[in-house]
Amino acid sequence: MAFGKTITMFLIEGEASGRMTCELSNWTGLGYRLPRNKVKNCDDREDLKGPAVYMLFGTDDDGARLAYIGESEEALTRLKTHVSEKDFWNEALVFVSKDNNLNKAHIKYLESRLIEVAKERERYRLNQVSPKLPRINESDRATMEAFLANIFFLVDVLGHKIFEDNAAPVSEKGEQILFVTKRKVRGCDAKGYPTTDGFKVLAGSKAATEPTPTMPKGRIQLRERLIAEGILVWSRDMKDLAFEKAHEFTSASAAAALCLAASANGLVEWVTEKEGVRLKDFEAGNA
């Protein structure tokens, strides 16, 4: 049985776009949302001068979501360094302990697990190696895993789905509900499912090999980028263009257009694998 949760958010300057603290009832942790241009104003926050784990969020020139996850025993000093040395990010989330109970081993453990889960989810691009998980005793590990669960929850609430498990929807029988492209044209044979952020096409799906004149320019550029990044890969005989790994698109239509290499309405192009129900009808509850 699911229970509701109480979240306390405090706007430090009284501005929606400014600095914010975020905490849960009966939790020793405290989260900060800090716009990049407000980091310089944080000398008044004593708890940011101690141990913490943090995430930096931004996008690249193509709109791809980027993140960097780190830890520091002097969080504010580290953030100021990132302001001057890393230019991709525009927002930081920082998590500290209200009772000053985090030590170096704890934050190294949290950092390692955060990177591990973020890489498993593949929702943001992380250009960093996964640090080795430090050894901590069993009770500390249990405490840190509980601390992590609340970090995952608050990061999601604050608008970053980096840790969200975007699994396929399930039927009343507990079976995965997958969608396929209704049209199998020019080699297209794709499979995927809707997510909270758009639509995820699964690894092994095949995209149309030849773009049509109706394929939007932006989709053509995305197709070229996915090929350059090794997400879409040509077969040796150049007859098939397949997804080497799963990729999440911003919408069902973006996914359909890329797979069909044409202008496409994803709400009608994607149908359930077994019954052939259109995504449009599935989401409206008419399945």
Buried (B, 14 or more C-beta within 10 A) or exposed (E): EEEEEEBEEEEBEEEEEBBBBBBBEEBBBBBBBBBBEBBEBBEEBEBBBBBBBBBBBBBEEEEEBBBBBBBBBBBBEBBBEBBEEEEBBEBBBBBBBEEEEBBEBBBBBBBBBBBBBBBEBBBBBBEEEBBEBBEBEEEBBEBBEEBBEBBBBBBBBBEBBBBBEBEBBEEEEEEEBBBBBBBEBBBBBBBBBBBEBBBBBBEEBBBBBEBEEEBBEEBBEBBEBBBEBEBBBEEEEEEBBBBEBBBBBEBBBBBBBBBBBBBBBBBBBBBBBEEEBBBBBBEEEEE
